[in-house]
Amino acid sequence: MNFANFKFLHCATTWSQKIASTFLVGFLLLGLQSASQAAMLTVNLTGFDIRFKGGQTDIVDDDSDMYSPSGNPAYADDLDAATITNNNTMMVIGDWMKPANDIRGDLRIEDSLPTLAPDTLTPLTLAGGTNEFLWFVDDGTKLRLRFDTFSVQRTTLPAGLPEIFVMTGSATVLEQSLPQGMAYQDVVGFAYVATDSVFLNNSDGLALTGVVTITGEMIPEPTVLSLVGFGLLVVGTSRVHLSQSTARDDQTVGSGVTL
C-alpha cells in the first residue's frame, strides 16, 4: 500500500467516524432539548365553590374562612372530580371522582380588596398573609401553592343570567405529592372559571361549581436524564477513541508506509 492510498483510507475512516459521531450528537441534542422542554402537567379540578368577601378583604373557598396547609377536610371545599394529564403524551396519570374519593380544595387570598367592579380585570396586591391554595385527596395526593401574582374579574351578562367569575395568576409550588412520582417545577400557572356566580353591591360574591386548572412544566424523569447522560458518555468515549486511533495511524504512516 502506498502513502496516498493509506491516507485516503485513513481519511475515509476518520470522516465516517466523525459523521457517525455528528449524528449521535445531533440525536442527543434533540434529547437534551426534549428534556429541557419538560413535559407539561395539567391538573383539572371541578366543582370548586369560592366566596369573595369584600368586608374581610378575602377570597376563600365556600366551606370555611380558615386555611390549613396540612389539609384539614373541615376547612376545605368538597370537589366533584380531579385529573392530572401529561400534555406531551395526553395520558391521564391520575383520576379521582367522588363519592369514591374524598377530593378537597382549600383557598385563602388576603387581597385587601373591599370591592370588585364588574367587567374589569383587577390585579391584586399580595403584600402579606396566606395567599395559598391546597388540593388534596384521601389517597395522599397533594399540591400546595403560594400565589406570586393574582388577578380577578367578574363579567356581567344580560339581566337574569348569572355572572362569570375568573381568577388567574402564577404560583410557587410549596409542596407536592403526585402519582407515579410526577412533579411540577417551581412555578405553575393557575386559573379558575365559574360560570354560575352572583355579586351583591360589588363587595360580596359567590361562585359555584367552578373549574380550577393548574399547568406547569414537569421535572424531567430520571430515566430521561440517565439516557441523555449515557449518550453523552458514549460520545465522549467515541471521541477519545477517534483521537487515539488517529494518533496510531499517524505513527504507522511515519514508520511503515512507503512512498
N, C-alpha and C positions, 0 to 999 in steps of 0.2 A: 504493500500500500504506500503510495507516495504522499507527500505532505499535503498537497492540495485536496486529495480525496479524503484524507483523515480529517482535515479541517472542515470539509463540507459535512461529513458525517457527524463530527462533534457539534457543529453549529445547528444541524438539523435536530439532534437530540436535545441540545440545550433549549432551542426555541420551542420544541414540543413540550418540554418540562415547564417552560415559562408560560406557555399558552394554557396548559392544564392548571397550573398554579393560579393564573389570572382568572380562569373560570371558577375555580374554587373560592377565590377571594370574593368574586362578584356574588356568588351564591351566599357566602357568609355575610356580606354586606346587606343583602336582602333580608337575611335572618336577623341581623342587628337592627335594621330599620323596622322590621316587624316587631321585634322586641321593644324597641324604643317607642313605637306607636302602639303601646299596650292596648290589649282588648278593652273595649268599653263595657262596663257593667251598668245595668239599669234595674233599679228597684221600683216596682209599682205597688202602691197601696191604695185600696179602695175603701170607701165608707168612713172617711175621717171627718168628724164634725169639729168645728172650731168656733170660738167666740171672740169678737172684737169688743174689748171693754175700755171705752174711752175714759170713763170715770176713774179707772185704775191705771190707765195708760198701759194696758197689757193686751197681748193676744195669746190666748190659751186654748187648749183642747176643751171640748164641751163637758168632759167628765168632771174636771176639777181644776181649780186655780193653782193647785200645788203641783210641783215637779220633783221627780226623784230620778237622779242619774243612774241609780241601780236598777230601776224598773219595777215600780210598785203598781200592780194592777188597779189598786184603789184610786190612783191619781191619773190613770191613762184611759183614753177613749178606746172603745171596743171597735176593731176594724172588721170589715167583711172578708177581705182576701188580700193576699200578697204574693208577688212573684219576683224572682231575680233572673235576669236574662243576660247571657253573654252576647253582646251585639254583633261581634265578629262572626260567630257561628250560628247565631239566632237560636241557641239552645237554652231552654229553661233549666237552670241549675237549682232552683228552689221554688216550691209552690205550696201555698198554705191557704186553707179556707175554713171558716167557721161553719158548723159547730165542732168539726173535727179538731181544729187548732184554736188555741187562745192567742189571738193576734192583737197587739196593743200599740197605740201611738201616743206619745206624751210630748206636749209642746208648751213652751213658755217663752214669749218675747216681751221684754220690758222696753217698750219703744218710746215712751214719753210723748205719745201721740194721742191727744184728747179727742180729736175729731178726724174723720176721714171724708174729704169731699168726693163726690161721685165723678166718675169718668176721667180721672187723672191718676197717672202712675206716681206714687208717692214714695220716695226713698226714705228709709228710717235711719236715725242716728243711733247706732248701737254702742253707746258710750260705756255702759256697765250693765250689771245684772246678769241674769241667767242666759237668755238668748240661745236656747238649745232645743233640739228635737231628738227624741229617742223612739226607736222602733224595736220591739222585742216580741218574741214568740215563746210559747211554753217549752219548746224543744231546745232552748238555749241560744237560738239565733238572735243576734243583737246588732244594732247600728246606732251609734250616738254621735251627734253632730253639734258643733258650735258655729253659729252664723257669723260670718265676716261682713257680708253685705246682705241687705234685705229691703225689698220694696213690696208695696201692696197697692191694689187697685180694686175698686168696685165699679162695675159697669151697669148702668140702669137700662132697663128695657121698657117697652110701652106699658102703659098702666095695666095692672092686673097680672103682670108676669114677674117672676122672681128676678132678683139681681144676680149678676155673676161676680164672684169674688176670687181674686187671684193673688197669690204670694209667690215671689221669686227671689232667688239670692244664691250666694255661694257660701260654702261652709267647710270648716276643717273637721276631718274625721278624728274624733277623740277616742273612740273605742269601737271595735267591730269583731263579730264572730259570725262568719257567713259559711254556707255549705261548701263542701269539697275544698276547703282551705282557700277559697277565693277571698281577695281583699282589695279594697279600694286604695289608691294612692292618697296623698294627704288632703287634697281639695276636691270637692264634688259640687255639682250644680243641683239646686233644689227648686222644685216648682209645685204649686198647689192650685188646683182649679175646682171651684164648686159652682155649679150652675143653678143651685137652689139656695139662695141666701136672701136675707132681709135686713135692712138697717132702720133704726129709729133715731131720728134727729141727728144723723151723721155721727153719732157717738157710741151707739151700741148696735152690734151686728151679730147675726147668727148664720153660719154657713153649714149646710148639711150635705152628707154623702159626697164629700169632695175626694179628689184623687191626688195623691202625692206621687211625684216622680223624682227619683234621685239618680243622677247619671254622673259617671266619672271614669277615669282610666283605672284599669285593674293592674295591680302589681304583677309583673311577668312571673309565670310559673317557674319554679326551679328547674324543671326538665328542659324548658326552652333555653334558659341561660346556660345549663350544662352542655347542651348540644352545641350552642354557639361557641362556648369556651373550648370544647373538644375540637371543633372545626378550626379554630384559631391555632390550637396546638399542632394540628396536622399541617397547617400552612407553614408555621414556623419550622417544624421538623423538615418539611419538604424543601424549604429554602436553605436550611443548613446542609442538607444532603446535596442540593444542587451546587452550593458553593464548594463543598468538599470534592464532588465529582469533577467540577471544572478545574480545580487545582490539580487533581491527579492526572486529568487528561493533558493539562499543560506541561506537567512534568514528563509525561510519556512522549509528548511531541518533541520536547527538548532533548530527550535522551535516546529515543529509539526509532525515530522516523527518518527515512532517507529522503533526500530531495529528488 
